Amino acid sequence: MVGLNLTLMGAEVLGPEGLAPRPVSMAEGVITQDQGPRCIDLSGYIILPGLVDFHGDGFERHVAPRRGAVVDPREGIRPIEAELAANGITTAMLAQFYSWEGGMRGPDFAAAMARALQDAQGLICDLRLQLRVEMNMVDHYAAILDLVRDHQIACVVFNDHLPHEALAAGKRPPRLTGQALKAGRSPEAHLAFLHSLHDRKPEVMPALRDLAGQLSELGVVMGSHDDATPATHAQFSEIGVSLAEFPETVEAAKAARAEGHGVVMGAPNVLRGGSHAGKVSARLLVEAGLVDALASDYHYPALLRAALTLWQGGMGLTEAWALVSSGPARLLGLEDRGVIATAKRADFVILDAKSHAVAATIAGGQIAYARGDIVQRLLS
């Protein structure tokens, strides 16, 4: 593996006991014990493990900023990486819908994104696809399994965003016309399609159990999304799901933890002090010790800011940073990253000690982002 062969000196480095001055050496993309042939003075900076983003859909603006503006999502992969690196994210799960909503959330676009990531060359940050499967699309389960297998997708989350209440009541769901346009259907045809999915609801869990079993055999990490009650999560637990992404209530989060499952919450929720949709506060769950990982959700800068906000609010930096580094890495089965330790990947975010602004991001021992004074130090 190509990478820097040097030692960073003079910085405060995050370890199990918090920040402390110590050298950090790297070679061939991993952290080493031996001092490198070059020593770089990073006094005035803080070195922390690179951020691991469990779930982020902020990439959408790069691959389709407006309807029809980008035909090939490969054009947006490098801009996505650049934004991730500027925010200290060294490993990112791009949360791609496989949904009845159509457009960039439809099956065709999901397949195009999978191909784009697989074809991407020369990336420094580790970009992977998380597939967000709308579980009512039972007729697509075989195609979903093929997509996962063909593109080595390692994380699948099950959603149900179908407006069941409106459909059951014979009402016109909100945003129907916009969704229909994205899906390339007339509003009438789209409404009929939604009703056909809703009417097959009794088939979903038995079919999903079969799909989950096959995904499990492939070693895929599976999660449920927006669990509102313990009973909801119990349904998913029975089919082999091992984590709850964005549970909506304290009770649902506690139920997931009781099963030994991981809990992922949104970093923007932490910054807002509550959910924009009126659901449970992520900060409340963090304070209760019910959260294993935070995710950028729809805003990449939120991941770093949430960890710093929790630290500034009285939480230990080691504990706060684990929510955005070792915690998500563990849930994803990525044991080679998330902490600064010998033989782990050389993934770092380097912050200005005073402003806490990102000065540089190193992924796999390579510079993914750098600005200002630190550039001169690295080049000297």
SULJO-V334408 format. One record per pair of residues at least 6 apart in sequence whose C-alpha atoms are under 6 Angstrom apart, sorted by the first residue. I is the first residue (numbers start at 1). J is the second residue. Records with the same first field share a line. If there is no record, write none. Layout:
I->J ; J
This chain:
1->28 ; 29
2->28
3->28 ; 29 ; 365 ; 366
4->27 ; 365
5->26 ; 27 ; 36
6->25 ; 26 ; 36 ; 37 ; 38 ; 39
7->24 ; 25 ; 35 ; 36 ; 39
8->23 ; 24 ; 39 ; 40
9->23 ; 40 ; 41 ; 42
10->41 ; 42 ; 43
11->21 ; 42 ; 43 ; 45 ; 46
12->19 ; 20 ; 21 ; 46
13->19 ; 20 ; 21 ; 46 ; 47
14->48
18->318
25->31 ; 32 ; 35
26->32
29->346 ; 364 ; 365
30->343 ; 344 ; 345 ; 346
31->342 ; 343 ; 344 ; 346
32->342
44->353
45->351 ; 352 ; 353
46->350 ; 351 ; 353
47->350
48->348 ; 349
49->338 ; 339 ; 340 ; 347 ; 348
50->89 ; 90 ; 347 ; 348 ; 349
51->88 ; 89 ; 90 ; 324 ; 325
52->91 ; 92 ; 324 ; 325
53->92 ; 93 ; 295
54->93 ; 295 ; 328
55->93 ; 95 ; 295 ; 297
56->94 ; 95 ; 296 ; 297 ; 298
57->94 ; 95 ; 297 ; 298
58->298 ; 299
59->80
62->76
63->73 ; 76
64->70
74->116
85->361 ; 368 ; 369
86->369
87->301
88->349 ; 361
90->125 ; 363
91->126 ; 127
92->127
93->128 ; 129 ; 130
94->129 ; 130
95->130
96->131 ; 132
97->105 ; 132
98->105 ; 106 ; 107 ; 110 ; 132 ; 133
99->105 ; 106 ; 134
101->179
102->182 ; 183
103->182 ; 183
125->363
130->155 ; 156
131->156
132->156 ; 157 ; 158
133->158 ; 159
134->159 ; 160
135->158 ; 159 ; 160
136->197
154->220
155->220 ; 221 ; 222
156->222
157->222 ; 223 ; 224
158->224 ; 225
159->225
166->173
177->187
180->186 ; 187 ; 190
209->239
222->241 ; 242
223->241 ; 242 ; 243 ; 244
224->244 ; 245
225->245 ; 246
226->246 ; 247 ; 248
227->233 ; 247 ; 248
228->248 ; 249 ; 252
229->252
230->252 ; 255
242->261
243->261 ; 262 ; 263
244->263
245->263 ; 264
246->264 ; 265
247->253
248->279 ; 280
249->280
262->292
263->291 ; 292
264->293 ; 294
265->282 ; 294
266->294 ; 295 ; 297
267->294 ; 295 ; 296 ; 302 ; 303 ; 306
268->302
269->275 ; 282
270->282 ; 283
271->306
274->281
275->281
292->323 ; 327
293->323 ; 324 ; 327 ; 328
294->323 ; 324
296->302 ; 303
307->320 ; 321
311->317
325->338
326->338
329->338
336->344 ; 345
337->344 ; 345
345->364
346->364 ; 365
347->362 ; 363 ; 364
348->361 ; 362
349->361
350->359 ; 360
351->357 ; 358 ; 359
359->370 ; 371
360->369 ; 370
361->368 ; 369
362->368
